[in-house]
Amino acid sequence: MHTNKTIYTIMKPISLVPPASIHATIQLPSSKSICNRALIINALSQNHAQLRNLSDCDDTRVLISALQDMPDTIDIGAAGTAMRFLTAYLSVNEGTHLLTGTPRMQQRPIGILANALREAGAHIEYAGKEGYPPLRITGSRLTHNEITLPGNVSSQYISALLMIGPALPDGLKLTLTGTVISRPYIDLTLELMQAFGAHAQWSDEHQLYVEPHPYQAPASYYIESDWSAASYWYEICALMPEAEIELPGLFRKSLQGDARVARLFSALGVETRYENDKVLLTKSDIKTSRMEYDFINQPDLAQTFVVTCALLDVPFRFSGLQSLKIKETDRMAALIKEMKKLGYVLNETDGSILSWNGERCIPDARPAIDTYEDHRMAMAFAPACIIVDNLFINNPQVVSKSYPHYWDDLRQAGFNIEAEP
């Protein structure tokens, strides 16, 4: 049972000491990706569905607050998903709103989405730097229903446009040019739209069509647990000498692209057993000698695998990481810098590939991992304490963005976590 006394409210660095073994049942947060899509879709269908198992993470809370209150100025903080989804949502709803966020959010590009919406007839102005938040959006009737986007842009731009498709008078024809990345997230959006009564599907490999058919929400909708959050428990299982971890609310047939984590970790010594409404993680003797993978469809798993493979002494080459540069931080640069503190020299190629060929350097005697306002940096590096002594995590409260109870759950599993005095 989670309490309000969570360590993530403490700004001081924390030290972590692992248990000798782990036998734990961990109640993961619900999927942020599903929560935030369901909230927008439900709002577009007049909030008729009862959304069950909503996440209490920062990104979901700011979206709930914005949709309920609809103030003149909507500050979504560091929630990139909320920024993108609300840009489209506000474009088709009455009123004028200023949509803004943190200084880092104001450095994250939004021009491709804003310009696509403008093409469709939306009234969007840049209140600051051209192509970046904050945005001044006046809701209107969007009259142009054909939009073309590069397929290699953030899938959240594509999802934002798809979700408002049923509200457009002539529906939406969306054409994606070139290579389409993060396809599982687009499919997730389509499946959720269909669950809420929309008629939306791929017309062919590069074109999507949404009929001008209003949403018809179900009475209730249950949101499954978060496979991205599960990845840190897979990492813990891989690094621990002895572990058995039960994760309720995860399913073999998941809507989430990050469910691929189960298959990927089978090469790193973690066996997944699916049982009705949960998965059970146990150790296996399998360990690959080298790992190569294209993370184009699962970019949020990259940090987990970089840290795990290096600590298991498994050289790797991970491609498809170009979107990491525009996340909460430049995750590629952050990984290179922080892994060096642990004694590992990574190489970046073409802004999209991270590799480690076994090269080592002298590690810090007391490594303190910087988190760069990025929840996934904190969560991916924390399990490193199983291998690395005297590990510290700076600004541990960043986990509230997607997994507020992460430190509580580590403690429950037997980790000793102390804030620096």
Disulfide bonds with the S-S distance in Angstrom:
none
